[in-house]
Amino acid sequence: MAAAIADADSLVQAAIGRTTAGAVLLVAQRGRVLHLRAWGDAERLDSAGNPLAHPRAMHTDTRFDLASVTKVMATTLACMRLVDEGRLDLDAPVRRYLPSFTGPHLDSITVRLLLRHASGLTPWQPLYYQASNEQEALAAIARMPLASGVGEARHYSDLGFMLLGYIVERVGGAPLDAWLAREFYGPLRLAHTGFRRTGRAETLRRGAFAATEVGNGYEHHMVFDTTFAFPYRGDPLAWAGWRHRVLAGEANDGNSYHAHAGVAGHAGLFSTAEDLGVLLDLVMTGRVRGVTLARRETLARFFSPEPFGHYLGWMRPAGLSDGSFMHTGFTGTYVLGVPAHGLAVVLLANRQQMGTDARGFFPDLGPLRDAVSRRLVAGAEAGASH
């Protein structure tokens, strides 16, 4: 493992200033941290997108906007616990928990299909054009035509995980952020993990957070250019609440920030590498620091291969040890669990602080994530063979 960690360390270091402004890498095995290091800048651009004269340094305890890693480290965790307690039925229709979510085709969408990303819901739309709170967002999702047949294929959907967040609130009997803090983050002593409600972004010093984007230029591009990413078919001029400041300590995702006050099932969670390592260990073992996630039978239900090649909530990485699971976040975040070796890998990067290329895209961290993961898993496998 020592050689593998040294190689992974070098890979991340080489990416600083090329594909990301800064990064934090954590490697842990069976709950013991083997490596934790930070590189580069937590914030390097001003509100005009120009380099700062004095960039703010990255630290190992810097908090990151996890973006879609929220889906697994918040919403899927909650679903696992509620299923284990018998309070949530994976094969129940969504309308059992959200009675207003009903209509042709909607009635056949189940909780399992949401977790499988096979509900047929569209991947993304700017709900903040129609909604400023959870109730309005739910109504807007229910009005939207499906993008594909229910259960026919896997189409990764933010909207599906928004629904799962609402379901957790209804079943759990508390707001999503409060329920997770009470059931997991608080008892696990994860002081740096939680949601950041809109309007409370200045309650902690800015320096505690890695900056993400300069405003919401990427989503603005999607809305105004129907050929870019996920097209918006409405009137792009019907809403004008775009942020233009450098975002740090507030959800980058517009649907989380504007339509859900920063607390949503698909995005909005903040955390550090060390806290995420604890959560990965919880998912792999089912119990950490006296906190139980779920029984092994329930874990097996979530991590049995699903149609279309992934797990419930989690992604199944190609080419790694059987049972490995992972998830990425748009801002540059990544978590990987390898239960066969008790290996937890967290790579947090703020690629958005590099700006976009001529086409409007942020740097691609996929090759870096894959190379780091392969090297570390190979090191764990070699260690196990001795």
N, C-alpha and C positions, 0 to 999 in steps of 0.2 A: 504493500500500500504506500510506503514512503516514496518509492520511485514513481508510482502512478500519481500521487498527489503533487510531486515536484513537476511532473509533466503537465498536469492540469493547471497548476499555478502559472507555468510559463505560457500556456495557451491563452489564459485570461489576460495576463500582463501584456501580451503582444497585441491584444484587441483594443487596449486603451488608447483613445485618440484616433482609432481607425473605424471601429464599428460601435463604440460606446464611449461616453465621456468618463464613466467610472463604473466600478463593479465591486460586489462583495461575493466571495465564494466561501461556502461552508461545506465541509465533509465530515460526516459523523458515522460511527458504526456501533450498532447495539447501544445507542444512547450516549456514547462517549464522543465528544468533539475531537477530531483528529487534526483539523485544519480550519482556520478562520482568518481571512485576510481581506483587506480593502485596498482598492487602487483608484487613482484618478480623482475626478471632480464630481461632487454631488450637484453642483450647479455651475455652468460655465457660460450660459447665454443670458443676455439682457432681454428686455421686453420687445426690442426691435430685432432680435435674433442675432445680435452681434456678440463676439466674445467679450466676456468680462475682463477688466484689467486685473482683477484679483478673484479668480475662481474660488468657489467654496469647496473645500476638500471632502472627500468621501471618508467615512469611518465605519468600523465594523458594526456599530450600533445605529447606523443611519436607517431611518424608517422609509420603506418604499411603498408606493401606490402599487398594489399587487395586480390591479386590473382583473383579468379573468381567472387568476389564481384564486380570487374570491369564490369562484364557483365550487372549488373543492375544499378550501380551507375554512369556508363558512357554510355555504348552503348544503353541500354534499355531506359534510360532517353532521350537520343537523338532521338531515334525512336518515343517515345511518343510525343515529341514536333513536329517532322517533320510530323507525321501522323496528329496531331491536326491542323497543318498549311496547310494540303492538299498537301504537297510536297512529301509524301511517301505513297504509296498504299500497304497495307498489303497483298493484294492478287495478286499483280503484280509479274511476274517471276523475279528472281534475274537478269537475263540477260538484263532486261530493264535498270537497273542501272549499271550493269557490263557486257557490251556486249561480252567480251571474255569468260564469263562463260556460255558456250553453248555446246550442244551435247546431245546424247541419254540419257534420264532420267534427265539430268541437266536442260533441258528446262522446266520441270514441277516443279522445286523447287521454291517456292515462299518466299517472305519475312516472311509471317506468319509462314511457316514451319520452317524457321531458328529460329525464336523466340520460337517456340513450341518445338524445338529440335527433329523434326520429318522429317528432310530433307533426311535422309538416309546416310548422310556423316559420315565417321568414327569419333569416339570420339577424337582420338589423334594420331598424328604421329610427329616425330622430323623433322619439315620442314627445320630446319637449316642445314640438310644434303643436301638440294636441293636449299635453298633460303637464300639470305642475305639482301633482301629488300622486300617491299610489292608487287611489280610487280611480282617478282619471286615466292613469296609465293602464290599469286593468281593463277598463272599458274600451280604450283605444285598441289594445291587443285583441280583444274579443271581436271588434269590428273588422279587423283586417282579414282579407282573404288569405287562405293558406298558400304557401309557395310550392307545396308538393303534397302528394297523397300521405295520409296519416299512416305511419309505420312503414312506408315504402323504402325509405333511404335515410342515411344519416346526413343531416344538414345542420351543422353547428349553429346554435341559435341563442343569442343573448336573451331574446324575449321568453324563451322557454324557461330559463333560469330566473328571470324576474318572477314568473308564475310560481316557481318552486319556493322562492323567497316569501311570497305571499302565503303559500300553503304552510310553511314553517311557522309563520306568525299566527295563523288561525289555529293550527294544531297546538302549538306551544303556548299560546295565550299571552304573548308579549311581543313587542317590536323585535325585529331580527337582531339588531345590535345588542339590545338588552338581554335577550335570551341566550345568545352566544357568549356574552360576557359572564353571565350567571352560570352557565352549564360547563363551559370549557376554558375560556381565556383567563377568567379570574381564578378558578380552582387550580389551574395549571401554572399560575403565577407568571403569566405572559404579559408583563406590564407594558410592552410596546406593540401589542396587537389589538386592533379594534377599528371600527369605522370612524369617519370624521364627518359629522353632520354639517351640512351646508350652513354657513353663517358662523361657524365656530373655528374657522381655519387659523385664527390668530391666538388661540388659547395655549398653544405650545410654540416655542421659538422656531422660526423658520428653518434654522440650521439643523433641526432634528430630522429633516426630511430631504430625500433626494428629489430634485426638481424633475418634472416630466416635460411637458410640451410648453411652447410659447403660445398661450391661448389655446383655442380649439381649431387650429388651422386644418387638421386632417379631416375632422368631421365636416367643417365648412366646405372643404373640397368635395367630399362625398355628396353633400346636399346640392351644391351648385354645378357639379359636373356629373351628368348621368352615365358617363363612360368610365368613371373611377370607382373602383371597389363596389360597394353595394348602392345601387342607384336609388334616389329619392324621386318619386313621381309627383309630389305636391308642389306648391308654390314656394320656392326658396326664400322669397321676400316676406313671407307671412309671419316670420319671427326674427327678432334681431337681438337676442340676448347673448351674443357670442362674447366669450372672455378673450381679452387680449394681453393679459398679464402672464408672467411666468408662473406656472402652476407648481406649487410646493405645499404639501399638507392639505390639499383639497383634491377630490376625485377628478382625474383626467377625463374619465368617461362622462359624456354629456348627459346620457340618460340617467346615470346614477346621480350626478350633481344637480341637474335641473329638475328632473321629473321625480326623484326619490329622496331629495334632501341629503344625498350622499350615502344613503343606506339602501342597498339593493342586493338581490340574490346573485346578480351576474358580475358586479364590480363595485368597488368602493372600500374594500378592506385594506388596511395598512399594517405592515409588520416588518420585523427584522429577520436577518438570516438565522440567528440563534433561536428565535421563537418558532420559526418555521421548521427548524430541525426537530424541535420537541413535538410539533404537530405531526410531522412525518413519522416519527417514532410511535406516536399514539395510533396512527392509522395502521402501521405495520404490526403492532403487537396487541392492540385493543385496549391496553391499560398502561398509563404512565402517571407517575407522581400521585398515585392514589385516585386518579380519574379514569373511569371506564368509558370507552367509546361505545363498544358493542361486543356481544359474544362472538366467538370465532365463526359460528354458523352464519351470523349476519354479515360478518366481513366476507365470508366466502360467497354469499349471495351477490354482494356488490362487486367482487373481483372475479366472478366467473365470466369468461369471455362472452360478450354479447354479439348479436348480429351486427355486421358492419365493422367488426374488428376491434372494438374498444370495450371498456367496462362501464358501469353505471356512474356517471359523473366524471370519472377519470379517463385519461387517454392511455392507450397501451403502446409503449415505445417499441419501435421495430428494432430487431437485432440484439436486444438485451436479454438478460436472464428471464426465464419464465416467471410470471407473476409480477414483473416490474410495472410500475405505474407512474404517470407523470402528468403535469399540466403546465401550460405556458400562459403568460399574460402579455397583452399588447404593449405595455410600457417597457418590457424587457425582462420580465420576471420568469423564473423557472424553478420547479420543484420536481425531484425524482426520488422514488422509493424503490429499493430492491430488497424485498423481504428475504430472498434466498440467502443474502449475505448481511442482513440487518443494516444495509447501507442507505444513508440519507444524503442527498446532494441538493444544495440550494445555490443557485446562481442568480443574483439580483443585479441588473444593469439598467442604467438610465439612457438607453440608446436615443431617446427623443431629444436629448440635449446636444446631439450631433446635427440636428436639423434634418431636412429632407433632401432627396436627390432631385434631379431635374424633372422626374416624373411625379414627384410628390410623395415618395415612399421613404420611410425611415430605414436605417441600416438593418440588414437581415442578420439576426443572431443565431439562426438555425444551425449553420455549420459549426459555430463555436460551441453551442449547447451539445451537439451530437459528438463532437470530438472530445470534449471534457467528459461526457457521460461514458462513452466507450472506453476511454482510458481508465477511468476510475473503476468501472465494473470489471474490466480485465484485471486490474490490480487486485480487486477483492476475490475474483475467481482464482487467481494465481496463489493468493495467500491461503485460500481454503484448501488448495490441493497439496499443501505442504504439511 
